[in-house]
């Protein structure tokens, strides 16, 4: 006997009672079957509901051949009438995400003659795949239209048309359907075959926000948020932008320009730093002229600075230039032989002996080690 699906009759039903028909031990807990349920099973990209049955936590819900199995953490008594309580915040979130996706997909598919070929409702974001190229500007236009539709608070229509009636309905579907088809219609925005739970009016979605639109296979993949998720996300980003504005002493809508200005100042400072470093490195290289193999220790340098110093010294010392920049047991290194002699064996032994990682070719190697100055000096004394 199939389970009576109360969530279709009333998607806003939070509490119900049902008779326990069976309770079997399974790998993940206890599979409980009721004569009727308001718990939605995982399907169509929408996660399963959670909550409790007779005070026992419901961890997951799935359906097979019309029978709905509630995976509970403890057994319940067969034949007992139990009270079911949904985790309503979770269910309503899922309905907001799912209905928002329908509205946005209907608008996009109608405007750009594409199909929604993938839908996943994750714990953090919702991802949707479309089989055509959609630009960021086009995505934002669709977002605006979707939110206008939400603000209009349009009633949602759900029907179970006959096969004959379906012939006159233009509806979206990701796959060929053979069973009774449930049509979810957002008048003026979307018409789709869908088994999920939905809000009753578009206004209950709250809002739709597109987070990204990136190339994926033959089309694009969008990340979106709807309802409370979108509000929470936008609130957090607003707080972050507000904090950035305070640090930069600018108004909220001027933070991007302020960061761009800081980037320019930082790049100019890096150029000046490089010029000063090159002057210093030239002096150090002159001091090491003709000394053969040389090992030098320096305070922290950027990796490119370590390489440039090794390159400068290697061209004057007449041997191997080994530069280590850092302190304690954390050093960046660069080894260079200006004659291009192979140093791969030395680098291998250095990485093994000094807990390092890195490599190179043509007489140049770079990497890092987790050893102190004394251990590094002992290594090169042993390999001199």
Secondary structure as UniProt FT lines:
FT   STRAND          4..5
FT   HELIX           6..9
FT   TURN            11..12
FT   STRAND          15..26
FT   TURN            27..28
FT   STRAND          29..34
FT   STRAND          36..37
FT   TURN            44..45
FT   STRAND          51..53
FT   TURN            54..55
FT   STRAND          56..64
FT   TURN            65..66
FT   STRAND          67..72
FT   TURN            78..79
FT   STRAND          81..86
FT   HELIX           88..112
FT   STRAND          116..121
FT   STRAND          126..130
FT   HELIX           136..151
FT   TURN            152..153
FT   STRAND          157..159
FT   HELIX           163..166
FT   TURN            167..168
FT   STRAND          183..186
FT   TURN            187..189
FT   STRAND          190..193
FT   HELIX           202..205
FT   STRAND          208..216
FT   TURN            217..218
FT   STRAND          219..226
FT   HELIX           227..248
FT   HELIX           252..254
FT   HELIX           255..287
FT   TURN            288..290
FT   STRAND          292..298
FT   HELIX           303..317
FT   STRAND          318..327
FT   TURN            328..329
FT   STRAND          330..337
FT   TURN            338..339
FT   HELIX           344..353
FT   TURN            354..355
FT   STRAND          356..361
FT   TURN            362..363
FT   STRAND          364..369
FT   HELIX           373..382
//
